[in-house]
Amino acid sequence: MSNIAEAATASHADHSDPLLEALGRIVGAAHVVAGIDAPEALTDYRRRYVGRARAVVRPASTAEVAEVVRELAAWGIPVVPQGGHTSLVGGATPDDSGEAVVISLKRLDRVRAVDLDNDTITVEAGLALRKVQDAARDAGRLFPLSLGSEDSSTIGGNLATNAGGVQVLRYGNTRDLTLGLEVVTPEGEIWNGLRGLRKDNSGYDLRDLYIGSEGTLGIITAATLRLFPQPVAQRTAFIKLATIENVLALLNRAREGFGAALTAFELITGPAYALVEHQLPDERLPFAAEPKAERSYVLLEVSDGESEQHAQEALERVVGSAIENGIAIDAVIADSLAQSQALWRLRQVNLAQSQLRDGRVIPHDISVPISQIPQLLRTTEAALQQRFPGVRVFAHGHVGDGNLHYHVARPLAQDESHVAEHENDIRALVHRQVTALGGSISAEHGVGRSKRDDLPHYKTPLELALMQRIKHALDPHGIMNPGKLLQG
Ligand SMILES: Cc1cc2nc3c(=O)[nH]c(=O)nc-3n(C[C@H](O)[C@H](O)[C@H](O)COP(=O)(O)OP(=O)(O)OC[C@H]3O[C@@H](n4cnc5c(N)ncnc54)[C@H](O)[C@@H]3O)c2cc1C
């Protein structure tokens, strides 16, 4: 991802700019880079936004973050907090005014404490999610947050976006995994809320306010997170089903059959699966793709506290009975780590790769009550085909959480300008369907820049007014990540 360090050594603080000089005195000149010298920090992951910044600054401690923010507040300079810069909604990319300073949290990367009796770990915000998982494992515990971007996204970014991922079904999203936060306010004060408490009803929950606030209320510098026992065994199965209704029937069976051992239940719809086969012919898939668009595939994982054999038997029993009862058509159960990793690769890597090769898609990160998923898929496809004949829908996602990544691609006979031309109308159509079913237009990626202007259509005026009041109360000068999440 962004290699600000290289840029830093290539071009240290520009001493002709008094702001950069002042920042250099706080963090060291090597850790202040003129914006123009840090292009990776200015372009979002999907390469949709290219911003400008006066500087990118890399503090190494909470005290330095606070001092930098105080300095910027005194100058009235907007601040863009940045972690791994993997936001899929342009949340950590500065606008093109060139006024903002990007604060990269990546040098705050220490594990501060592990408390095994309390089952918690306290880490700094810039630590990559993978390293948080590793530190938990080294202590004999599990930190279960797991995303496709876990090598490069940071725990601070995960908290600021309330990230979800593949194990929400069992362990909840980032909010559910967090007991305490340390935050630098827009005035440069340090709030130490690193309490590892599971019960604390002593007033408004500031922690919950900052989680999911997308850098618009303050900078998260550290967190105290919940740990869990390591599962003794994990087993993965890949299951083919005739229809999306069968997927829900299988989900019910799996919940009953596995209870808390069910840790992932991921859907890949037929067209998304067929595209992997078409675009990535060298990948070995568990089943040959079929032309029927109704076909659905589920990646299911159980994490067992007893033994490998117990996990295997439970999986064979539940999946076997689903096939016997006509819920599922066929299934493969991975019998080695390599096979399990190959199935996860299909879900986490190949789907995205195949769509990238196919061309531009219009992504939607949506959620509805799980029971509404079949209707959402059917009514949205029908409405899209009526209005934009021939568009192709590649949907997959965390169906056990009611969350789908619903990607719309050009008709085969058209070139990419088709989706560019109709993007706003397609997005509005999909979001209307989602809202009509009581859903959300942002299930886990956040609002950032790309959904900011959609939000007023899907929140009530009162919800928006309350959010604006909170923003104004905590960030009265509006310097924190302006232009993200909320309009003006
Ligand atoms: C391949 C891939 C797979 C993904 N899969 C998932 C998934 O399964 N589930 C999911 O939820 N997301 C997913 N994402 C989206 C993304 O990885 C998450 O939103 C992640 O939590 C962002 O972390 P980051 O460190 O990269 O944050 P950034 O992109 O740097 O920032 C994201 C937002 O948080 C703010 N921010 C960052 N750090 C801080 C901080 N310390 N304090 C305050 N604000 C801060 C930024 O200003 C911005 O608004 C995926 C992305 C990719 C590229």
The ligand as a Tripos MOL2 file, in Angstrom:
@<TRIPOS>MOLECULE
LIG
   53    58     1     0     0
SMALL
NO_CHARGES

@<TRIPOS>ATOM
      1 C1         -9.4800   -6.1790   -0.6590 C.3       1 LIG1
      2 C2        -10.3200   -5.4640    0.3590 C.ar      1 LIG1
      3 C3        -11.2130   -6.1940    1.1390 C.ar      1 LIG1
      4 C4        -12.0070   -5.5340    2.0930 C.ar      1 LIG1
      5 N1        -12.8800   -6.2720    2.8370 N.ar      1 LIG1
      6 C5        -13.6080   -5.6570    3.7800 C.ar      1 LIG1
      7 C6        -14.5270   -6.4100    4.5720 C.ar      1 LIG1
      8 O1        -14.6700   -7.6120    4.4330 O.2       1 LIG1
      9 N2        -15.2230   -5.7450    5.5230 N.ar      1 LIG1
     10 C7        -15.0810   -4.4040    5.7210 C.ar      1 LIG1
     11 O2        -15.7330   -3.8490    6.6130 O.2       1 LIG1
     12 N3        -14.2400   -3.6520    4.9630 N.ar      1 LIG1
     13 C8        -13.5130   -4.2450    4.0110 C.ar      1 LIG1
     14 N4        -12.6660   -3.5050    3.2300 N.ar      1 LIG1
     15 C9        -12.6080   -2.0310    3.3940 C.3       1 LIG1
     16 C10       -11.4380   -1.5070    4.2770 C.3       1 LIG1
     17 O3        -10.3490   -2.3960    4.2980 O.3       1 LIG1
     18 C11       -11.9400   -1.2500    5.7040 C.3       1 LIG1
     19 O4        -12.8320   -0.1580    5.6840 O.3       1 LIG1
     20 C12       -10.8340   -0.9750    6.7180 C.3       1 LIG1
     21 O5        -11.4100   -0.9810    8.0070 O.3       1 LIG1
     22 C13       -10.1090    0.3470    6.5110 C.3       1 LIG1
     23 O6         -8.9230    0.3490    7.3040 O.3       1 LIG1
     24 P1         -7.6790    1.2670    6.8990 P.3       1 LIG1
     25 O7         -6.6740    1.2060    7.9860 O.co2     1 LIG1
     26 O8         -7.2030    0.9500    5.5540 O.co2     1 LIG1
     27 O9         -8.3700    2.7010    6.9340 O.3       1 LIG1
     28 P2         -8.2380    3.9030    5.8830 P.3       1 LIG1
     29 O10        -8.6780    3.4730    4.5450 O.co2     1 LIG1
     30 O11        -6.9060    4.5320    5.9930 O.co2     1 LIG1
     31 O12        -9.3350    4.9010    6.5000 O.3       1 LIG1
     32 C14       -10.6890    4.5620    6.5140 C.3       1 LIG1
     33 C15       -11.4810    5.6520    7.2600 C.3       1 LIG1
     34 O13       -11.1020    5.6740    8.6280 O.3       1 LIG1
     35 C16       -10.4850    6.9210    8.9830 C.3       1 LIG1
     36 N5         -9.3700    6.5650    9.8590 N.ar      1 LIG1
     37 C17        -8.3240    5.7380    9.5830 C.ar      1 LIG1
     38 N6         -7.5590    5.5980   10.6720 N.ar      1 LIG1
     39 C18        -8.1230    6.3490   11.6390 C.ar      1 LIG1
     40 C19        -7.8060    6.6130   12.9950 C.ar      1 LIG1
     41 N7         -6.7490    6.0560   13.5760 N.pl3     1 LIG1
     42 N8         -8.6100    7.4440   13.7020 N.ar      1 LIG1
     43 C20        -9.6960    7.9960   13.1280 C.ar      1 LIG1
     44 N9        -10.0480    7.7990   11.8580 N.ar      1 LIG1
     45 C21        -9.2640    6.9780   11.1280 C.ar      1 LIG1
     46 C22       -10.0990    7.5790    7.6800 C.3       1 LIG1
     47 O14       -10.0820    8.9820    7.7900 O.3       1 LIG1
     48 C23       -11.2020    7.0610    6.7550 C.3       1 LIG1
     49 O15       -12.3630    7.8230    6.9270 O.3       1 LIG1
     50 C24       -11.8950   -4.1300    2.2570 C.ar      1 LIG1
     51 C25       -10.9890   -3.4070    1.4680 C.ar      1 LIG1
     52 C26       -10.2150   -4.0560    0.5260 C.ar      1 LIG1
     53 C27        -9.2530   -3.2420   -0.2920 C.3       1 LIG1
@<TRIPOS>BOND
     1     1     2 1
     2     2     3 ar
     3     2    52 ar
     4     3     4 ar
     5     4     5 ar
     6     4    50 ar
     7     5     6 ar
     8     6     7 ar
     9     6    13 1
    10     7     8 2
    11     7     9 ar
    12     9    10 ar
    13    10    11 2
    14    10    12 ar
    15    12    13 ar
    16    13    14 ar
    17    14    15 1
    18    14    50 ar
    19    15    16 1
    20    16    17 1
    21    16    18 1
    22    18    19 1
    23    18    20 1
    24    20    21 1
    25    20    22 1
    26    22    23 1
    27    23    24 1
    28    24    25 2
    29    24    26 1
    30    24    27 1
    31    27    28 1
    32    28    29 2
    33    28    30 1
    34    28    31 1
    35    31    32 1
    36    32    33 1
    37    33    34 1
    38    33    48 1
    39    34    35 1
    40    35    36 1
    41    35    46 1
    42    36    37 ar
    43    36    45 ar
    44    37    38 ar
    45    38    39 ar
    46    39    40 ar
    47    39    45 ar
    48    40    41 1
    49    40    42 ar
    50    42    43 ar
    51    43    44 ar
    52    44    45 ar
    53    46    47 1
    54    46    48 1
    55    48    49 1
    56    50    51 ar
    57    51    52 ar
    58    52    53 1
@<TRIPOS>SUBSTRUCTURE
     1 LIG1         1 GROUP 0 **** ****
